[in-house]
Amino acid sequence: MSFDKTVEALIKEAQARGEFDDLPGKGKPLDLTEYFNSPEDVRVAQAMLKNAGMVPVEIELLQEIAALKEALAVTSDETEKDKIRKSLKEKQLQFSLLIERHKR
């Protein structure tokens, strides 16, 4: 069996098991405008990072900011809230500085 046929068979088996039923954006068209508006070398670098299981620093910071905001929302201890707020401000500053550097 050829590689294409093997891959096609694996996809059909996964579909039959329902592995694609709950994917985000199901039934909606993909918006690839931003992807194709970025330079090819950037797209290649991002694909390599993604395939290696790595994410850009900016994305890591955004994830950390979101986690801190979530922790802030569920924490009732004021001392802990102050610590979280301080960390949140630091992460937001780091993110802003990174974005400013990219603009230059």
WOVENBEL-V928833 format. One record per pair of residues at least 4 apart in sequence whose ideal C-beta (glycine too) atoms are under 7 Angstrom apart, sorted by the first residue. I is the first residue (numbers start at 1). J is the second residue. Records with the same first field share a line. If there is no record, write none. Layout:
I: J, J
//
This chain:
1: 5, 6
2: 6
3: 7
4: 8
5: 9
6: 10
7: 11
8: 12
9: 13
10: 14
11: 15
12: 16
13: 17
14: 19, 20
15: 20
32: 36
33: 37
34: 38
35: 43
38: 42, 43
40: 44
41: 45
42: 46
43: 47
44: 48
45: 49
46: 50
47: 51
48: 52
49: 54, 55, 56
55: 59, 60
57: 61, 98
58: 62, 95, 98
59: 63
60: 64
61: 65, 91, 94, 95
62: 66, 95
63: 67
64: 68, 91
65: 69, 88, 91, 92, 95
66: 70
67: 71
68: 72, 84, 87, 88, 91
69: 73, 88
70: 74
71: 75, 84
72: 81, 84, 85, 88
75: 80, 81, 84
77: 81
78: 82
79: 83
80: 84
81: 85
82: 86
83: 87
84: 88
85: 89
86: 90
87: 91
88: 92
89: 93
90: 94
91: 95
92: 96
93: 97
94: 98
95: 99
96: 100
97: 101
98: 102
99: 103
//
